[in-house]
């Protein structure tokens, strides 16, 4: 567990559970978090990086041309990560109190961020509703989408008005945005405050958003592409139930483009699960009871094999210490597990849980939440847990021999995140266990220490 940022004024630094502030940069092998806070300049987006989710280092901020809405409420900020031609890229979308909607592209390395020029998507002529739940997405063909309620003409106040850019983002070095187009698939009776955008096949995206009732009663959906046609609108769940007044009682994640999961809190400690196959929704699996803090989020994350549901528990739940962070795993074979697992205990007051968007190459799951009681100050926290170790790619047992010079990849012992590559070492011992057909190599490093490595992380010098 690590402190990303402390001394924050706003209670929503981790955003909603449907959009993202935490990503894993798979080429640089580091985690990045983005936030904004009323304690600083309202136009500033802050960020930090970490190799292990424990030690965080602040990186270069960016000042947007307009203030972020709600006195820099981070629920008006959303991030999407993509690996483009081997370069780590993020699109950071923000709804401003100007009112305007902005998208900013940035490239990442292991220790630095290079911000592009903010692109103004739309400017409204009426006051802007907050929170917005701003949710950007990079589609499978590089198309850039931003799911927001910002009016494009001043007539769509508080409704669903997603936008897309005419120019796909497919070149690693830079992206020059083209014209933005906004459509309106749904008119809410009040204000929509929670949204998600997830990629589908063929450059399409799935739009998800609460129904805008007071309080919200259902999650709606539509499929969008860059043709400019208006998506059809429909409800995800068969029945309507009262969610939290802020709408932050549901979450969604894509296990694949044809298997998207959505879970909502239905009251008390009960939940409802739906699955989307790319064209239609079907009832998912039953979820065991777990008391949780109303409106604190229902976070879902996936490594492409399993899905995890994470909530912030309360004193009526199990376990019962403070506001624990608890998780539940889903697999295609077994459905949801029978019992919840505690990830973070203690007496801390925790709110606003959200998940990591991209876990490709991370071999660990990661979460973000806000700690602290009103009126603050608040702390932005991150935590991860090991999913599966890096898979071995075994050569024959005799491929490397005792005393041979090799290059090894050093990984964090908990998260398995890459700490260093191509570190010079010497093979000290080769072992092959009966339970694991892959060879393991005990290698001596330059400082005299020895570590065991699987074949995937050791190779002969010059190979």
C-alpha positions in Angstrom: 0.0 0.0 0.0 1.4 3.4 -0.9 0.5 7.1 -0.5 0.2 8.7 -3.9 -0.6 12.2 -2.5 -1.6 13.6 0.8 -2.9 16.9 2.2 -5.6 17.1 -0.4 -8.6 19.4 0.0 -11.1 17.5 -2.2 -12.8 14.3 -1.0 -13.1 12.8 -4.6 -9.4 12.6 -5.7 -9.8 9.0 -6.9 -12.8 9.9 -9.0 -15.8 7.6 -9.7 -15.5 3.9 -10.0 -16.6 3.8 -13.6 -13.8 5.9 -15.1 -10.1 5.7 -14.5 -7.3 7.7 -12.8 -4.8 4.8 -12.4 -3.1 3.0 -15.3 -0.3 0.6 -15.9 2.2 1.7 -18.6 3.1 -1.7 -20.0 6.1 -0.6 -22.1 7.7 1.4 -19.2 6.6 -1.1 -16.6 5.4 1.5 -14.2 2.1 2.6 -12.7 0.8 6.2 -13.2 -2.0 8.1 -11.3 -3.7 11.3 -12.3 -5.7 13.7 -10.1 -6.8 17.2 -9.5 -7.6 19.0 -6.3 -9.1 22.2 -5.0 -6.1 22.8 -2.8 -4.1 23.8 -5.9 -4.8 25.7 -9.0 -8.2 24.6 -10.3 -6.8 24.2 -13.8 -3.9 21.9 -12.8 -3.7 18.1 -13.5 -1.2 16.4 -11.3 0.4 13.0 -11.7 2.8 10.5 -10.1 4.5 7.3 -11.1 5.5 4.2 -9.2 7.3 0.9 -10.0 5.7 -1.0 -7.2 2.5 0.9 -6.0 4.3 1.7 -2.8 6.8 4.5 -3.6 5.3 7.3 -5.7 7.2 10.2 -7.4 5.5 13.3 -8.6 5.9 14.2 -12.2 5.3 17.3 -14.4 1.8 18.8 -14.0 -0.1 20.6 -16.8 -2.2 23.7 -16.5 -5.3 23.6 -18.7 -6.7 26.7 -20.4 -9.8 26.5 -18.2 -10.5 25.5 -14.6 -11.8 21.9 -14.0 -15.4 22.0 -12.9 -16.6 21.7 -9.3 -13.5 23.5 -7.9 -11.2 20.8 -9.5 -13.5 17.9 -8.5 -11.6 14.8 -9.8 -14.9 13.2 -10.8 -14.7 15.6 -13.8 -11.4 14.1 -14.9 -10.9 10.8 -16.7 -7.9 8.9 -18.1 -7.4 6.2 -20.8 -4.2 4.4 -21.5 -3.1 2.8 -24.8 0.1 1.3 -26.1 0.6 2.9 -29.5 3.5 1.5 -31.6 5.4 0.6 -28.4 4.9 4.0 -26.8 2.9 4.5 -23.6 0.1 7.1 -24.3 -2.7 8.5 -22.2 -5.6 10.7 -23.1 -6.8 12.8 -20.2 -10.2 14.4 -20.5 -11.5 17.1 -18.2 -14.8 18.9 -18.0 -14.3 22.6 -17.1 -16.4 25.2 -15.4 -15.7 27.5 -18.4 -17.8 25.5 -19.4 -15.8 23.5 -21.9 -14.7 19.9 -22.5 -11.0 19.2 -23.1 -8.8 16.3 -24.1 -5.0 16.2 -23.6 -2.7 13.6 -24.9 0.6 12.7 -23.1 3.4 10.2 -23.6 5.0 8.3 -20.7 8.3 6.8 -19.9 9.4 5.1 -16.7 10.2 8.5 -15.0 8.7 11.3 -17.1 5.6 12.5 -18.8 5.4 14.7 -21.9 2.2 16.6 -22.2 0.7 17.6 -25.5 -1.5 20.7 -26.2 -5.0 20.5 -24.8 -7.7 20.1 -27.4 -11.0 21.8 -26.8 -13.9 19.4 -27.7 -16.9 21.6 -27.0 -17.9 24.8 -25.4 -21.3 25.2 -23.7 -23.5 28.3 -23.5 -25.2 27.2 -20.2 -23.9 26.4 -16.8 -22.2 23.1 -16.6 -23.4 20.3 -14.3 -21.0 18.6 -11.9 -19.9 15.8 -11.3 -19.8 14.7 -14.9 -18.0 11.4 -14.7 -15.9 12.3 -17.7 -14.8 9.0 -19.4 -12.4 9.0 -22.4 -11.5 5.9 -24.4 -9.1 4.9 -27.2 -10.9 2.5 -29.5 -9.3 -0.6 -31.2 -8.7 1.5 -34.4 -7.2 4.4 -32.5 -10.4 6.4 -32.5 -10.6 8.9 -29.6 -14.0 9.1 -27.7 -15.0 11.2 -24.7 -18.2 10.3 -22.8 -19.5 13.4 -21.2 -22.6 15.5 -20.6 -21.1 18.7 -21.7 -23.5 20.5 -24.0 -22.2 21.0 -27.5 -24.8 23.7 -28.4 -26.1 24.7 -25.0 -29.2 22.7 -25.3 -28.0 19.4 -23.9 -27.5 20.4 -20.2 -26.9 17.4 -18.0 -27.6 14.8 -20.6 -25.6 12.2 -22.5 -23.5 13.9 -25.2 -20.5 11.7 -26.1 -17.9 13.0 -28.6 -15.4 11.6 -31.0 -12.5 12.9 -33.0 -12.2 12.7 -36.8 -8.5 11.7 -36.5 -7.4 8.4 -35.1 -4.4 8.3 -32.7 -2.1 5.7 -34.3 1.3 7.3 -34.5 3.4 7.0 -31.4 5.3 10.3 -31.5 2.4 12.6 -31.6 -1.2 13.2 -32.5 -2.8 16.2 -34.1 -6.5 16.2 -33.3 -9.0 16.8 -36.1 -12.6 18.0 -35.7 -14.7 16.8 -32.8 -18.3 15.7 -33.3 -20.8 15.3 -30.5 -24.1 13.3 -30.6 -27.0 13.0 -28.1 -28.4 9.5 -27.6 -30.2 10.1 -24.3 -32.0 13.0 -22.6 -31.9 12.7 -18.8 -34.6 14.2 -16.6 -31.9 15.6 -14.3 -28.1 15.4 -14.4 -26.1 12.3 -15.4 -23.0 12.1 -13.1 -21.4 8.7 -13.7 -20.2 7.3 -17.1 -17.9 4.6 -18.6 -16.5 4.1 -22.1 -15.2 0.7 -23.1 -13.7 -0.5 -26.4 -15.6 -3.0 -28.6 -14.5 -4.6 -31.9 -14.1 -2.8 -35.2 -13.4 0.6 -33.7 -16.7 0.9 -31.8 -17.1 1.7 -28.1 -19.7 0.9 -25.5 -21.2 3.9 -23.7 -22.5 3.4 -20.2 -24.2 6.1 -18.0 -26.7 6.4 -15.2 -30.3 7.3 -16.1 -30.1 10.8 -14.6 -33.0 10.3 -12.2 -32.9 11.6 -8.6 -31.6 9.3 -7.3 -30.4 7.2 -10.3 -32.3 4.0 -10.8 -30.6 2.2 -13.7 -27.6 2.2 -16.0 -28.1 2.9 -19.7 -26.0 1.9 -22.7 -25.4 2.6 -26.4 -22.8 1.6 -29.0 -20.9 4.4 -30.8 -18.6 4.7 -33.7 -17.0 7.5 -35.7 -19.7 7.6 -38.4 -21.6 10.4 -36.6 -24.8 8.4 -36.2 -26.6 8.7 -32.9 -26.4 5.5 -30.8 -29.6 3.8 -29.7 -30.3 4.0 -25.9 -31.5 1.2 -23.7 -31.3 0.1 -20.0 -28.8 -2.5 -18.8 -30.7 -3.9 -15.9 -34.3 -5.3 -16.2 -35.6 -3.5 -13.1 -35.0 -0.1 -11.6 -33.7 0.3 -8.0 -32.6 3.4 -6.1 -28.8 3.9 -6.2 -26.8 6.4 -4.3 -27.8 10.0 -4.9 -24.4 10.6 -6.6 -25.0 7.6 -8.9 -21.7 6.0 -7.9 -23.1 2.6 -7.1 -22.1 0.7 -10.3 -19.0 -0.3 -12.3 -18.0 -2.0 -15.5 -15.0 -3.6 -17.1 -14.1 -5.4 -20.3 -12.7 -8.9 -19.9 -12.7 -8.8 -23.7 -14.5 -6.9 -26.5 -17.2 -9.6 -26.4 -17.4 -10.1 -22.7 -18.1 -6.9 -20.7 -19.2 -7.1 -17.1 -21.4 -4.6 -15.2 -22.3 -4.7 -11.5 -24.5 -2.4 -9.5 -25.3 -2.2 -5.8 -29.0 -2.8 -5.2 -29.2 -1.9 -1.6 -27.9 -3.1 1.8 -25.1 -5.6 0.9 -26.6 -6.9 -2.4 -25.4 -6.6 -6.0 -26.6 -7.5 -9.5 -24.4 -8.7 -12.3 -24.9 -8.4 -16.1 -22.7 -9.4 -19.0 -22.5 -8.0 -22.6 -21.4 -10.1 -25.5 -20.9 -7.2 -28.0 -24.5 -6.9 -29.0 -26.8 -7.8 -26.1 -26.9 -8.0 -22.3 -27.6 -11.2 -20.3 -28.0 -11.9 -16.6 -24.7 -12.8 -14.9 -23.9 -14.7 -11.8 -25.2 -14.3 -8.2 -22.9 -12.3 -5.9 -22.6 -13.1 -2.1 -23.7 -10.4 0.3 -21.2 -7.7 1.4 -22.2 -4.5 3.2 -20.5 -1.5 1.6 -20.5 2.3 1.9 -23.3 3.8 -0.2 -22.0 5.9 -3.1 -18.3 5.0 -2.6 -18.1 3.1 -5.8 -18.3 -0.4 -7.2 -15.0 -1.0 -8.9 -14.4 -3.8 -11.5 -11.0 -4.8 -12.9 -9.8 -7.6 -15.2 -6.6 -9.2 -16.4 -8.3 -10.7 -19.4 -8.9 -14.0 -17.5 -10.7 -13.2 -14.3 -12.8 -10.2 -13.1 -12.5 -8.7 -9.6 -15.3 -6.8 -7.8 -14.0 -4.4 -5.2 -16.0 -2.2 -2.7 -15.4 -0.3 0.5 -17.1 -2.1 3.3 -18.7 -0.7 6.4 -19.1 -1.7 10.0 -22.0 -4.0 9.2 -20.0 -6.0 6.7 -17.5 -8.8 7.0 -14.7 -8.0 7.9 -15.8 -5.3 10.3 -12.7 -3.2 10.9 -13.3 0.5 9.9 -14.0 0.8 6.2 -12.1 -2.2 4.8 -11.4 -2.6 1.1 -12.8 -6.0 0.1 -12.7 -7.9 -3.2 -14.4 -10.9 -4.9 -13.2 -12.8 -7.9 -15.2 -14.1 -10.9 -14.1 -16.8 -13.3 -15.9 -18.2 -16.3 -15.8 -21.7 -14.8 -16.9 -20.9 -11.2 -18.7 -17.6 -11.4 -18.2 -15.4 -8.3 -16.3 -16.7 -5.3 -18.3 -17.7 -2.2 -16.5 -15.3 0.2 -15.0 -11.8 0.0 -11.3 -11.2 0.7 -10.0 -8.3 2.7 -7.4 -6.2 0.9 -7.0 -3.2 3.3 -8.1 -3.2 7.0 -7.6 -0.7 9.8 -9.7 2.2 11.1 -9.3 4.5 8.1 -12.3 6.3 6.6 -12.2 5.3 2.9 -14.2 6.6 0.0 -14.2 6.8 -3.7 -12.7 3.5 -4.8 -11.6 3.1 -8.5 -9.6 0.5 -10.4 -6.6 0.3 -12.7 -7.7 0.5 -16.4 -4.9 -1.6 -18.0 -3.3 -4.7 -16.4 -1.5 -6.0 -19.5 2.0 -7.1 -18.5 1.5 -6.1 -14.9 0.9 -9.5 -13.3 -0.8 -7.6 -10.5 -4.1 -5.8 -9.9 -4.2 -2.2 -8.6 -6.7 0.0 -6.9 -7.0 3.7 -5.9 -9.1 5.2 -3.2 -9.4 8.3 -1.0 -8.9 8.3 2.7 -9.9 10.9 5.3 -13.0 12.3 7.0 -14.7 15.6 6.2 -13.6 18.3 6.1 -10.2 16.8 5.3 -7.4 16.8 4.6 -7.6 13.7 2.4 -5.0 11.2 1.1 -4.9 9.4 -2.2 -3.9 5.8 -1.7 -2.9 2.9 -4.0 -2.7 -0.8 -3.4 -2.0 -3.9 -5.5 -2.0 -7.6 -5.2 -0.4 -10.4 -7.2 -2.5 -12.1 -9.8 -0.2 -14.6 -11.4 3.6 -14.5 -11.8 5.1 -14.0 -15.3 4.6 -17.1 -17.3 7.8 -19.0 -18.0 9.1 -19.5 -21.5 11.4 -22.4 -20.9 14.3 -23.4 -23.0 15.8 -26.8 -22.5 17.5 -27.5 -19.2 20.9 -27.3 -20.7 20.4 -24.1 -22.6 22.3 -22.2 -19.9 25.1 -23.6 -17.9 26.9 -22.9 -14.6 29.3 -20.0 -14.9 27.7 -18.6 -18.0 27.4 -14.8 -18.4 23.7 -13.8 -18.7 21.4 -10.7 -18.7 18.5 -10.8 -16.2 15.3 -8.9 -15.7 14.7 -7.8 -12.1 11.1 -7.7 -10.9 9.4 -6.4 -7.8 8.8 -9.4 -5.4 5.1 -8.6 -4.8 3.7 -7.0 -8.0 6.2 -8.5 -10.4 6.6 -5.1 -12.1 9.8 -4.8 -14.0 12.4 -2.8 -12.0 15.4 -3.2 -14.4 16.2 -5.0 -17.6 19.5 -6.4 -19.0 21.3 -6.6 -15.7 24.6 -8.4 -16.0 24.8 -11.6 -14.0 26.4 -15.1 -13.9 24.6 -18.4 -13.7 25.5 -20.1 -10.3 23.0 -23.0 -10.3 20.4 -24.6 -12.6 17.4 -26.3 -11.1 14.4 -28.1 -12.5 11.7 -29.2 -10.0 9.4 -32.1 -10.6 6.3 -29.9 -10.2 7.6 -27.3 -12.7 9.1 -28.4 -16.0 10.6 -25.0 -16.6 14.2 -24.5 -15.5 15.1 -22.0 -12.8 18.5 -20.3 -12.6 20.3 -19.0 -9.5 22.2 -16.0 -10.8 24.9 -14.0 -9.1 24.6 -10.2 -9.6 27.4 -7.7 -9.8 27.0 -6.7 -6.1 27.5 -10.4 -5.1 23.9 -11.1 -4.2 22.1 -14.1 -5.7 18.5 -14.5 -6.9 16.4 -17.2 -8.6 15.0 -16.4 -12.0 12.6 -18.2 -14.3 13.7 -18.7 -17.9 11.6 -15.8 -19.2 13.8 -13.3 -17.2 17.2 -14.6 -18.0 19.1 -14.9 -21.4 22.6 -15.5 -22.5 24.7 -12.4 -23.2 24.6 -11.6 -26.9 21.4 -13.6 -27.5 
